[in-house]
Every structure is written in C-alpha cells, then in structure tokens.
Amino acid sequence: MLEVLLLVVAFYLVGSFPTAYVFGRLAKGIDIRRYGSGNVGGANAWQMVGHWAFVPVASIDVGKGISSVLVAEALGIGHFEQVLVALATVAGHNWSIFLRFTGGRGVSTTLGALLILAPSLVLFFVAIAVAGILLHRIPLWIGFAMVCLPFASLAMGKPPEITFASAAFALLIFAKRLTANWEKPALADWKRVAANRLLFDRDIVRREPWVGRIPPNGEQSR
C-alpha cells in the first residue's frame, strides 16, 4: 500500500511537469496560460509557440502517461493500482503543482496511459478524433470520444478496471474543461460558458477569436 501511495505522489509530480509552459517560456518568453486558449498543452503550443512545438510537447505529455503505467507494471503492482497511478499522472498534468494548480486538459497523457493499458481503446478514440479533424470540430468530437470510451470498453469485454479507468479519465478531462485556466465567467453568463467549455473546450462558440487571444497591453505573465 505504501509503495502504491508513493507511486501516486511521484507520478502526480511527473504529470505536473508543465511541458507547454516550459516551451513557451524558453522559445517565446511567454506564459502560455495567458495566450490563446490558455491551455498548457500541445494544441495551444501549436498556436502560440509554433507548429514545430506540437510534436515535442505532445510526445512528452504522452510519455508521462506511458511511463506511469510501465513503471507501475515493472514494480509488479496490480492493474487497478496501475490505473490509480495513471490517473494521478493525468491529474498532475491538469492541475500542476508547479503552476498553482493550472495546467493542460490531459488528453495526451490519458492516451499515453491507455496505449499501455488498452491499446484498442486508443484506436477507437483516434477513429472518432479523425472525424473531428475532418469536420473541423476537434474539441466536440474529442469530448464525444471520451464519453464513449467506457461504453467501448464494456463492448470490447475489457476488465472492470479498464472500464473504470476510461470513465475516470473522461471525468478528469471534463472537470478540467469546466474549470479551465482563464478568467472566471461573469455570474450572469456562467451557464452558457459552462456549456461551451464542456462542448467546445472554450468560453465562446467561435474558435478563431478564442485561440488567437493575447493579454491586454502585451502582458506576458500573471
């Protein structure tokens, strides 16, 4: 039990490494949380740091999820405990201790963990995500894919811990969408903003004004 607890804490810290934030600081001298979507992840790095940044940022974030399961597996702990370690890693990515509990959305890190836990679910997710790319509705279809993952796990006859993991990963991702990293919505608009965040992963329906935002007066950090 102590070993599992230590792993959970250790991989929460691993997940907390703010890859996109580091790239933003080193490459552009910006706090990426203040630019574009405000998300500390590959998509916002693509928009605000440069297209070249997506591959290294996403690869490192995927690697967090992969390493969490591989290390837990190598230490011989059970499948459910491996899932707990993976969930801690995603939680660290989403609410990084190094960024005052702001962070990314956790999709890349989730996919990394699922690559080891249940590769067929990653293929299922990618198939739906490709539809989102083709229809130019990526956040909406990624959200749909996450909702479908537990049902896909059941339909494929996966072990209960994988179905639990699928549902828990989805909850972490939607919780992060809902809380976001940007300004708090006005009280009168909170229902509309909450719906937009859950469906489109942004506060407004239109994508372009959202992903192109910059701080007022060129402000670069909080």
Backbone bond lengths (Angstrom), bond angles and torsions (degrees), N, CA, C in turn:
res aa  C-N    CA-C-N  psi(-1)  N-CA   C-N-CA  omega(-1)  CA-C   N-CA-C  phi
1 M - - - 1.463 - - 1.525 110.80 -
2 L 1.341 116.76 -41.95 1.461 120.46 178.82 1.524 110.28 -63.36
3 E 1.336 116.30 -39.86 1.462 120.63 179.43 1.528 110.71 -60.73
4 V 1.321 116.74 -42.68 1.465 120.68 179.90 1.526 110.09 -65.42
5 L 1.332 116.32 -43.53 1.463 120.54 179.76 1.524 110.97 -60.77
6 L 1.327 116.88 -43.07 1.462 120.67 179.01 1.525 110.88 -64.07
7 L 1.332 116.18 -39.82 1.463 119.81 177.80 1.525 111.33 -64.35
8 V 1.316 116.42 -42.44 1.463 120.49 178.72 1.525 110.63 -58.95
9 V 1.322 116.78 -46.39 1.466 120.94 179.42 1.525 110.35 -65.46
10 A 1.330 116.58 -45.23 1.461 120.85 -177.64 1.524 111.03 -61.01
11 F 1.329 116.41 -43.41 1.462 118.05 -176.95 1.521 112.73 -82.94
12 Y 1.321 117.58 -17.92 1.466 117.65 166.50 1.528 108.69 -62.29
13 L 1.325 116.67 -41.34 1.461 120.95 179.10 1.526 111.37 -68.34
14 V 1.331 116.65 -39.66 1.466 120.01 175.60 1.532 109.94 -60.80
15 G 1.319 116.13 -47.34 1.455 120.06 178.16 1.515 112.86 -61.74
16 S 1.321 116.60 -29.05 1.461 121.62 -178.25 1.522 113.35 -71.25
17 F 1.344 117.60 -14.66 1.458 118.32 179.31 1.529 109.13 -59.08
18 P 1.344 118.55 116.85 1.467 121.25 -170.35 1.529 111.75 -88.07
19 T 1.311 116.80 80.48 1.458 122.02 -170.96 1.524 112.46 -54.97
20 A 1.326 117.08 -54.01 1.464 120.41 -176.59 1.529 111.10 -64.51
21 Y 1.322 117.34 -35.67 1.468 120.70 177.64 1.524 110.42 -62.61
22 V 1.327 116.62 -44.88 1.467 121.11 179.75 1.521 110.49 -61.93
23 F 1.339 116.76 -45.23 1.462 119.92 178.81 1.519 111.06 -62.61
24 G 1.339 117.42 -39.69 1.456 120.62 178.12 1.516 112.38 -62.54
25 R 1.319 115.97 -42.38 1.463 120.20 179.53 1.534 111.69 -66.78
26 L 1.339 115.50 -45.99 1.464 119.51 -175.40 1.526 112.50 -72.51
27 A 1.331 116.57 -40.16 1.462 119.78 -173.96 1.528 113.37 -87.27
28 K 1.340 116.52 -35.15 1.464 119.70 -173.92 1.524 114.09 -124.30
29 G 1.317 116.92 -10.46 1.454 119.39 -177.48 1.516 113.37 70.15
30 I 1.340 116.88 29.25 1.464 120.36 -177.00 1.527 110.54 -120.10
31 D 1.312 114.57 157.55 1.458 122.16 168.53 1.523 106.38 -91.83
32 I 1.304 117.29 105.05 1.469 121.47 -172.24 1.525 112.18 -62.30
33 R 1.312 117.31 -18.50 1.461 120.23 176.89 1.525 112.03 -67.54
34 R 1.316 116.31 -18.31 1.461 121.67 -178.13 1.520 112.55 -98.27
35 Y 1.309 116.23 3.57 1.463 120.85 -175.65 1.519 110.83 -126.05
36 G 1.330 115.10 148.33 1.453 120.40 175.42 1.518 112.07 57.13
37 S 1.312 115.61 -131.22 1.464 120.91 -179.04 1.520 112.71 -71.15
38 G 1.335 117.29 -16.28 1.459 121.01 -175.11 1.507 113.10 80.86
39 N 1.329 117.25 -0.53 1.452 122.19 -177.93 1.525 110.82 -79.78
40 V 1.328 116.23 137.36 1.468 121.01 178.68 1.526 107.58 -94.07
41 G 1.328 115.15 74.23 1.460 119.99 -176.45 1.511 111.86 -155.98
42 G 1.327 115.82 -177.49 1.446 121.82 -173.61 1.517 114.38 -62.68
43 A 1.338 118.26 -40.17 1.465 120.64 -177.19 1.525 111.25 -63.97
44 N 1.322 117.41 -43.28 1.457 119.95 179.41 1.530 110.95 -72.29
45 A 1.324 116.77 -32.18 1.471 119.64 174.22 1.526 109.83 -63.31
46 W 1.330 117.45 -40.79 1.465 122.31 176.34 1.533 110.28 -55.96
47 Q 1.342 116.14 -45.25 1.456 120.98 -176.08 1.525 112.63 -74.19
48 M 1.340 116.74 -42.12 1.454 120.20 -166.62 1.529 115.44 -107.61
49 V 1.304 117.30 -21.23 1.472 120.33 177.93 1.523 110.11 -101.42
50 G 1.323 116.19 -42.33 1.451 121.21 -179.40 1.518 109.32 149.01
51 H 1.336 116.37 149.82 1.465 119.53 -178.80 1.525 111.68 -57.61
52 W 1.332 115.70 -32.93 1.467 120.56 -178.93 1.530 111.63 -61.33
53 A 1.335 117.22 -26.34 1.467 120.56 -173.36 1.523 112.44 -75.63
54 F 1.337 117.58 -18.85 1.458 119.17 -174.62 1.524 112.32 -60.60
55 V 1.317 117.02 -47.20 1.473 120.16 -174.54 1.529 112.00 -62.41
56 P 1.350 119.84 -51.67 1.469 117.13 179.10 1.519 113.77 -65.11
57 V 1.344 117.52 -38.40 1.462 119.96 -179.91 1.527 110.16 -64.69
58 A 1.327 116.88 -50.00 1.461 120.24 -178.84 1.522 111.15 -64.74
59 S 1.329 117.12 -37.53 1.471 120.12 -178.96 1.521 111.21 -64.70
60 I 1.318 116.92 -42.33 1.464 120.08 178.91 1.528 110.24 -66.01
61 D 1.320 116.17 -41.87 1.468 119.42 -179.44 1.529 111.35 -67.08
62 V 1.327 117.53 -39.47 1.467 120.17 173.21 1.524 110.36 -62.37
63 G 1.336 115.64 -40.97 1.459 120.43 179.85 1.520 113.81 -60.79
64 K 1.327 116.98 -30.69 1.469 119.45 175.71 1.532 110.30 -59.02
65 G 1.335 115.14 -47.57 1.462 119.11 -179.08 1.514 112.41 -66.28
66 I 1.340 116.91 -43.38 1.464 120.70 178.56 1.515 110.81 -59.44
67 S 1.323 116.44 -48.93 1.474 120.15 -175.68 1.521 111.78 -65.01
68 S 1.343 117.62 -33.15 1.468 119.59 -178.43 1.527 110.92 -61.52
69 V 1.334 116.54 -43.19 1.464 120.10 -178.98 1.525 111.16 -75.95
70 L 1.324 117.35 -41.15 1.462 120.21 -178.63 1.526 112.07 -62.99
71 V 1.318 116.85 -42.22 1.468 120.02 179.74 1.527 109.74 -66.79
72 A 1.334 116.30 -45.52 1.471 119.54 178.74 1.521 110.61 -60.79
73 E 1.319 116.74 -40.92 1.459 121.09 179.37 1.527 110.87 -65.38
74 A 1.335 116.15 -41.84 1.467 120.43 -179.27 1.525 111.84 -64.38
75 L 1.323 116.23 -28.98 1.464 120.28 178.90 1.527 112.33 -83.44
76 G 1.336 116.31 -1.90 1.457 120.61 172.39 1.508 115.75 79.56
77 I 1.331 118.10 19.85 1.467 118.19 178.15 1.524 109.15 -84.57
78 G 1.325 117.12 161.78 1.453 122.29 -173.97 1.509 114.09 -69.94
79 H 1.323 115.80 169.61 1.465 121.41 -176.59 1.526 112.22 -63.56
80 F 1.320 117.54 -40.86 1.464 119.03 179.97 1.525 110.74 -64.44
81 E 1.324 116.37 -39.98 1.465 120.12 178.58 1.524 110.77 -67.35
82 Q 1.336 117.05 -35.30 1.464 120.22 174.73 1.530 110.58 -60.29
83 V 1.316 115.22 -40.16 1.467 120.08 177.63 1.522 110.69 -62.57
84 L 1.326 117.27 -42.04 1.468 120.45 179.26 1.523 111.10 -61.43
85 V 1.321 116.91 -40.46 1.468 120.53 178.44 1.528 109.80 -64.65
86 A 1.332 116.63 -42.87 1.463 120.28 178.95 1.531 111.17 -63.24
87 L 1.320 117.17 -41.38 1.462 120.93 178.20 1.527 111.40 -63.42
88 A 1.320 116.92 -38.25 1.462 120.39 177.42 1.526 110.62 -63.83
89 T 1.325 116.51 -35.93 1.463 120.77 179.30 1.524 110.68 -66.02
90 V 1.335 116.55 -44.41 1.463 120.47 177.90 1.532 110.39 -64.66
91 A 1.320 117.08 -41.43 1.462 120.39 177.92 1.527 110.83 -61.25
92 G 1.338 117.15 -39.51 1.456 120.24 176.88 1.515 111.87 -63.18
93 H 1.322 116.30 -41.31 1.468 120.21 177.91 1.526 110.84 -62.85
94 N 1.318 116.56 -42.56 1.464 120.93 -176.78 1.518 113.39 -73.86
95 W 1.334 115.98 -37.07 1.467 121.40 -178.18 1.527 107.97 -129.43
96 S 1.320 114.26 76.88 1.466 120.38 -173.49 1.530 111.68 -70.97
97 I 1.316 114.69 131.45 1.466 119.54 176.70 1.526 111.34 -66.62
98 F 1.333 116.45 -21.89 1.463 121.38 -179.11 1.521 112.52 -83.73
99 L 1.333 117.83 -11.10 1.470 122.03 -178.86 1.523 111.43 -124.04
100 R 1.330 115.83 33.35 1.468 121.14 179.85 1.527 111.20 55.03
101 F 1.314 115.03 41.09 1.461 124.01 174.46 1.534 113.22 64.95
102 T 1.331 115.25 31.43 1.457 120.63 163.59 1.525 106.82 -104.10
103 G 1.344 117.48 175.25 1.455 118.37 -179.07 1.508 113.28 167.79
104 G 1.329 115.91 -151.42 1.458 121.76 -178.27 1.514 111.86 -95.62
105 R 1.329 115.22 -165.14 1.458 120.52 -178.96 1.521 112.30 -97.32
106 G 1.317 118.23 -18.57 1.460 120.73 174.17 1.511 115.61 91.75
107 V 1.336 118.56 3.06 1.465 119.94 -176.11 1.523 110.87 -67.25
108 S 1.324 117.89 -48.28 1.470 120.49 -178.43 1.525 111.12 -62.69
109 T 1.319 117.47 -42.83 1.455 121.01 -179.01 1.532 110.59 -67.78
110 T 1.323 116.60 -37.85 1.467 120.62 174.65 1.524 111.35 -60.44
111 L 1.327 116.52 -46.44 1.469 120.01 -179.75 1.523 111.02 -63.65
112 G 1.331 116.71 -35.47 1.465 119.49 176.38 1.510 112.00 -61.26
113 A 1.325 116.16 -45.12 1.471 120.15 178.93 1.528 110.90 -64.45
114 L 1.343 116.14 -42.71 1.460 119.42 -178.55 1.528 112.69 -69.38
115 L 1.335 117.10 -24.60 1.465 119.35 175.55 1.523 111.40 -58.52
116 I 1.317 116.44 -30.97 1.470 120.50 179.20 1.530 110.40 -94.17
117 L 1.318 116.67 -41.06 1.465 120.17 -176.13 1.525 112.61 -72.83
118 A 1.335 116.68 -42.28 1.477 120.46 -174.75 1.530 109.04 -158.62
119 P 1.332 118.09 80.39 1.477 121.15 -176.08 1.524 113.60 -56.70
120 S 1.332 117.87 -32.94 1.466 119.95 -178.53 1.526 111.43 -64.00
121 L 1.328 117.33 -30.18 1.465 119.88 177.07 1.521 111.02 -69.97
122 V 1.325 117.46 -31.11 1.466 120.43 175.87 1.529 109.75 -65.76
123 L 1.327 116.97 -41.89 1.464 120.57 177.18 1.526 110.63 -61.46
124 F 1.326 116.29 -41.60 1.462 120.95 176.66 1.523 110.31 -60.54
125 F 1.327 116.71 -46.21 1.464 121.80 -179.86 1.526 110.53 -61.40
126 V 1.324 116.77 -47.40 1.466 121.32 -177.29 1.526 110.58 -61.83
127 A 1.331 117.58 -39.08 1.462 120.83 179.46 1.523 111.07 -59.56
128 I 1.326 116.55 -42.09 1.468 119.89 178.81 1.526 110.31 -72.47
129 A 1.340 117.28 -40.13 1.461 120.61 -179.68 1.523 111.61 -62.41
130 V 1.330 117.25 -36.34 1.468 120.79 177.78 1.530 110.07 -60.86
131 A 1.310 116.86 -38.59 1.466 120.18 175.86 1.524 110.24 -59.46
132 G 1.336 116.52 -40.61 1.457 120.62 177.74 1.511 112.38 -63.51
133 I 1.334 116.68 -38.50 1.465 120.65 178.17 1.528 110.04 -64.92
134 L 1.315 116.35 -44.68 1.468 120.72 -178.16 1.527 111.63 -65.90
135 L 1.328 116.04 -33.39 1.468 120.67 -177.99 1.531 112.25 -93.88
136 H 1.340 116.91 1.52 1.474 122.08 -179.06 1.528 111.61 57.95
137 R 1.318 115.73 39.90 1.466 122.32 177.81 1.529 108.46 -135.48
138 I 1.317 116.52 54.03 1.469 120.64 -170.78 1.526 112.55 -61.07
139 P 1.342 120.77 -52.63 1.478 118.78 -178.57 1.519 113.42 -58.97
140 L 1.336 116.41 -39.24 1.462 120.10 -179.27 1.527 110.77 -62.64
141 W 1.329 117.00 -45.67 1.454 120.65 -177.34 1.521 112.50 -75.55
142 I 1.333 117.59 -29.89 1.467 119.53 173.70 1.524 109.29 -65.41
143 G 1.331 116.41 -42.34 1.459 119.57 176.25 1.520 111.75 -61.17
144 F 1.330 116.36 -42.21 1.462 120.89 177.74 1.530 110.64 -61.68
145 A 1.344 116.13 -41.80 1.464 120.36 179.13 1.523 111.05 -62.37
146 M 1.330 117.01 -40.69 1.460 120.20 -179.73 1.531 110.98 -65.70
147 V 1.335 116.52 -39.76 1.464 119.88 177.73 1.528 110.55 -62.69
148 C 1.339 115.81 -36.93 1.466 120.50 -176.56 1.529 113.54 -77.73
149 L 1.332 117.80 -20.28 1.464 120.09 -173.21 1.531 114.01 -55.18
150 P 1.340 119.88 -48.74 1.476 118.18 -179.81 1.522 112.62 -60.85
151 F 1.337 117.30 -36.42 1.457 120.90 179.52 1.535 110.49 -70.53
152 A 1.325 115.73 -36.49 1.464 119.46 175.68 1.520 110.37 -64.68
153 S 1.341 115.98 -39.46 1.459 120.53 177.95 1.521 111.04 -60.87
154 L 1.329 115.79 -44.23 1.462 119.78 177.59 1.529 111.52 -63.31
155 A 1.343 115.74 -44.23 1.459 119.95 -177.91 1.527 111.65 -64.68
156 M 1.328 116.87 -31.31 1.469 121.07 -179.93 1.524 112.59 -84.74
157 G 1.336 116.40 -3.42 1.457 119.97 -179.95 1.508 114.38 72.65
158 K 1.330 116.44 30.80 1.464 120.11 179.60 1.527 110.41 -69.97
159 P 1.338 117.03 156.94 1.469 119.93 176.87 1.532 111.40 -60.12
160 P 1.324 117.56 155.31 1.472 120.78 -177.49 1.532 113.35 -55.93
161 E 1.332 117.03 -35.74 1.465 118.24 -178.54 1.530 112.14 -66.35
162 I 1.340 117.64 -28.12 1.463 120.57 177.34 1.525 110.37 -73.71
163 T 1.323 116.73 -40.72 1.466 120.25 175.90 1.523 110.23 -63.05
164 F 1.334 116.31 -42.79 1.466 120.39 175.86 1.524 110.38 -59.66
165 A 1.333 116.65 -45.86 1.462 120.81 -179.84 1.523 110.80 -59.89
166 S 1.320 116.99 -43.83 1.467 121.10 -179.60 1.527 111.37 -59.40
167 A 1.330 115.79 -44.66 1.466 120.03 179.33 1.529 110.88 -67.55
168 A 1.333 116.43 -40.93 1.472 120.17 -178.37 1.522 111.54 -68.15
169 F 1.335 117.35 -40.12 1.469 120.44 176.03 1.528 110.00 -60.16
170 A 1.328 116.43 -43.70 1.467 120.36 179.61 1.532 110.77 -61.61
171 L 1.322 116.99 -42.12 1.462 120.48 179.64 1.526 111.22 -63.07
172 L 1.334 117.32 -41.22 1.463 120.51 178.69 1.523 111.17 -63.35
173 I 1.328 116.12 -41.73 1.460 119.72 -178.62 1.530 111.06 -67.83
174 F 1.328 117.44 -43.35 1.463 119.39 179.64 1.529 111.55 -70.92
175 A 1.324 117.26 -33.53 1.470 119.73 175.29 1.514 110.45 -62.27
176 K 1.338 116.17 -39.14 1.456 119.37 178.97 1.515 111.26 -70.56
177 R 1.318 117.29 -40.76 1.466 119.43 175.40 1.529 110.55 -55.87
178 L 1.311 115.47 -44.37 1.460 120.16 -174.93 1.522 112.03 -67.79
179 T 1.335 116.83 -39.73 1.466 119.63 -177.99 1.520 111.98 -84.14
180 A 1.332 117.72 -32.32 1.466 123.63 176.11 1.529 112.31 56.60
181 N 1.344 115.99 -170.23 1.470 121.70 178.06 1.524 111.76 -125.45
182 W 1.310 116.79 2.06 1.463 119.41 -170.77 1.524 110.07 -101.49
183 E 1.319 117.45 -165.87 1.456 121.18 -177.06 1.527 111.58 -63.01
184 K 1.306 115.63 152.14 1.460 120.38 178.05 1.528 109.39 -72.32
185 P 1.330 117.46 139.88 1.470 119.41 178.93 1.523 111.13 -69.07
186 A 1.324 115.38 151.97 1.461 119.71 173.93 1.523 109.07 -60.99
187 L 1.307 115.93 145.83 1.462 120.71 -175.62 1.529 111.56 -55.73
188 A 1.334 116.09 -38.02 1.464 119.86 -177.45 1.527 111.99 -69.84
189 D 1.325 117.10 -21.04 1.466 120.99 -175.24 1.517 113.37 -106.47
190 W 1.307 118.42 4.71 1.462 118.90 -167.04 1.529 112.56 -64.06
191 K 1.339 118.72 -33.62 1.467 119.81 179.67 1.521 111.09 -66.96
192 R 1.330 116.44 -43.38 1.456 120.16 179.53 1.524 110.45 -66.03
193 V 1.322 116.80 -43.51 1.461 120.87 179.88 1.522 110.83 -64.68
194 A 1.333 116.96 -42.29 1.463 120.27 178.74 1.523 110.90 -59.90
195 A 1.339 116.73 -42.89 1.464 120.27 178.91 1.518 111.06 -63.74
196 N 1.337 116.73 -43.34 1.467 120.19 178.50 1.525 111.59 -63.09
197 R 1.320 116.48 -39.60 1.464 119.51 179.78 1.525 111.19 -65.12
198 L 1.310 116.15 -43.60 1.465 119.26 -178.75 1.524 111.73 -67.32
199 L 1.336 116.94 -39.79 1.460 120.58 -176.32 1.528 112.92 -84.46
200 F 1.348 115.38 -46.27 1.459 120.25 -169.98 1.523 113.95 -113.54
201 D 1.332 117.39 -1.98 1.462 122.60 -179.06 1.529 111.94 59.12
202 R 1.314 116.45 37.21 1.464 121.96 174.59 1.524 107.96 -159.64
203 D 1.327 115.90 168.40 1.458 119.84 -174.95 1.522 113.26 -82.50
204 I 1.330 117.11 -17.69 1.454 121.76 -177.83 1.528 109.13 -125.87
205 V 1.326 116.70 163.37 1.462 119.81 -178.06 1.522 111.16 -73.40
206 R 1.303 117.33 -43.06 1.468 121.46 -175.93 1.523 110.77 -72.00
207 R 1.314 116.73 134.21 1.457 121.86 -175.57 1.527 112.91 -79.47
208 E 1.329 117.54 -46.62 1.465 120.93 -168.38 1.532 113.84 -60.18
209 P 1.347 118.80 -46.62 1.473 117.11 178.69 1.526 112.80 -63.47
210 W 1.340 115.78 -26.20 1.466 119.72 -176.55 1.521 111.50 -76.84
211 V 1.328 116.88 -51.53 1.467 119.80 -174.53 1.520 111.90 -74.33
212 G 1.337 117.70 -12.56 1.460 119.86 -179.73 1.519 114.14 -100.10
213 R 1.307 118.39 10.39 1.471 120.45 -175.28 1.526 112.30 -68.56
214 I 1.324 114.68 146.66 1.462 121.49 171.54 1.524 107.75 -132.42
215 P 1.353 117.62 157.45 1.475 119.60 -178.21 1.521 111.19 -66.12
216 P 1.336 117.14 153.05 1.466 120.36 176.48 1.519 110.92 -61.94
217 N 1.327 115.77 141.63 1.468 121.93 177.06 1.512 113.46 57.75
218 G 1.339 116.52 26.22 1.467 119.19 177.43 1.502 114.33 70.33
219 E 1.345 117.73 15.51 1.460 120.80 179.27 1.531 109.88 -57.49
220 Q 1.335 117.85 134.79 1.448 120.14 -172.42 1.522 114.10 -112.98
221 S 1.274 119.72 -7.90 1.472 119.15 -179.84 1.513 109.12 -150.80
222 R 1.308 114.42 164.30 1.470 120.07 -179.40 1.510 110.20 -78.68
